[in-house]
Structure formats: C-alpha cells, structure tokens
Amino acid sequence: MRSTKASAAIARLNTRDSAYRYSLGINAAGLFYLLRAAPGGSAEKISSDLPLDEFVQLVNATGPQKKAKVSKYDVAFEKQLGKRSAPE
C-alpha cells in the first residue's frame, strides 16, 4: 500500500498538467521513478530512483502549480494582522 501515496501524487499532477501524461514506475528495490509521455509518444523516465517521500516531493514540485484561492476575507485578515504586528 506504499504506492497509494505515490499514485495519488501522480493523479494530482495529471490534473495540473494536461500537456503530458505522467505515471510512476517501481523497481525491484521498492524505489519509485517518474515517467512522462507526450500525446502520441512513448513514456520516458524523467527522474532517478527515489524513496517514497522524496518521490512525492518531486511529483508535487513538477509541472504547473495550482494557485491557492484567496478570498476577500483572507486579504482583510492579513491586512489586520499586519497592523497589529507593526510597532507603535
């Protein structure tokens, strides 16, 4: 079940980056590597063999990043915090 965390990271990456199709590979030692395929192309290995946590970090940093939604209330709260921390 170690690969569940890795496959979830791959699924998130595929939703962020529609230009390529990503997948993961696992070698005999239990290390993970990232595969990328262009539409109509074959998969190519784009990372070295990594342990689970390092692999998930790599996948999360790969491709376009999802921008966090910021509401007007978050902006107002940050502004209010800035006023409080300013020296008087």
LOFIMAR-728643 format. One record per residue (C-alpha): residue number from 0; residue in one letter; y, x, z. Coordinates in Angstrom, 2 decimals. Example, Ala and Ser with C-alpha at 12.3 -4.5 7.8 and 13.67 -1.06 7.14 Angstrom:
BEGIN
   k r      yy      xx      zz
   0 A   -4.50   12.30    7.80
   1 S   -1.06   13.67    7.14
***
This chain:
BEGIN
   k r      yy      xx      zz
   0 M    0.00    0.00    0.00
   1 R    2.29    3.03   -0.08
   2 S    3.15    2.28   -3.67
   3 T    4.69   -1.12   -2.80
   4 K    7.92    0.53   -1.66
   5 A    7.99    2.67   -4.80
   6 S    7.24   -0.22   -7.16
   7 A    9.98   -2.33   -5.54
   8 A   12.45    0.50   -6.18
   9 I   11.32    0.62   -9.83
  10 A   11.79   -3.15  -10.16
  11 R   15.36   -2.85   -8.83
  12 L   16.06   -0.01  -11.26
  13 N   14.77   -2.04  -14.21
  14 T   17.13   -4.90  -13.33
  15 R   20.10   -2.49  -13.11
  16 D   19.39   -0.57  -16.34
  17 S   18.34   -2.63  -19.34
  18 A   18.68    0.27  -21.82
  19 Y   15.36    1.80  -20.72
  20 R   12.08    0.61  -19.22
  21 Y   11.10    2.56  -16.10
  22 S    7.70    2.90  -14.49
  23 L    6.03    5.13  -11.94
  24 G    3.04    7.37  -12.00
  25 I    0.92    8.66   -9.15
  26 N   -1.00   11.91   -9.36
  27 A   -4.26   12.78   -7.58
  28 A   -2.39   14.28   -4.62
  29 G   -0.61   10.97   -3.97
  30 L    2.77   12.17   -5.24
  31 F    4.96    9.93   -7.40
  32 Y    6.83   10.65  -10.63
  33 L    9.27    8.60  -12.69
  34 L    8.62    7.61  -16.31
  35 R   11.26    6.31  -18.72
  36 A   10.72    4.68  -22.11
  37 A   13.33    3.70  -24.67
  38 P   12.75    0.42  -26.51
  39 G   10.01    1.05  -29.05
  40 G    9.39    4.56  -27.73
  41 S    6.73    6.19  -25.63
  42 A    7.16    6.92  -21.92
  43 E    8.38   10.36  -20.91
  44 K    8.19   11.95  -17.47
  45 I   11.73   12.48  -16.14
  46 S   11.10   13.71  -12.59
  47 S    8.91   16.13  -10.78
  48 D    6.12   15.05   -8.43
  49 L    7.72   13.77   -5.22
  50 P    6.62   12.29   -1.89
  51 L    7.28    8.57   -1.42
  52 D   10.62    8.72    0.42
  53 E   12.12   11.31   -1.94
  54 F   10.88    9.31   -4.93
  55 V   12.55    6.13   -3.67
  56 Q   15.82    8.03   -3.09
  57 L   15.66    9.41   -6.64
  58 V   15.00    5.97   -8.14
  59 N   17.82    4.39   -6.13
  60 A   20.23    7.07   -7.42
  61 T   19.07    6.77  -11.05
  62 G   20.82    4.55  -13.57
  63 P   23.91    2.41  -13.16
  64 Q   24.69    1.45   -9.60
  65 K   25.21   -2.14   -8.53
  66 K   28.73   -2.74   -7.24
  67 A   28.96   -4.33   -3.83
  68 K   30.69   -7.69   -3.74
  69 V   33.82   -7.65   -1.62
  70 S   35.33  -10.93   -0.53
  71 K   38.97  -11.52    0.30
  72 Y   37.90  -11.82    3.94
  73 D   36.36   -8.35    3.86
  74 V   39.58   -6.93    2.43
  75 A   41.68   -8.66    5.09
  76 F   39.35   -7.43    7.84
  77 E   39.52   -3.82    6.61
  78 K   43.32   -4.08    6.45
  79 Q   43.41   -5.41   10.01
  80 L   41.18   -2.58   11.23
  81 G   43.50   -0.06    9.61
  82 K   46.45   -1.47   11.52
  83 R   44.61   -1.21   14.84
  84 S   43.50    2.38   14.38
  85 A   46.96    3.61   13.33
  86 P   48.80    5.48   16.11
  87 E   51.77    3.65   17.54
***
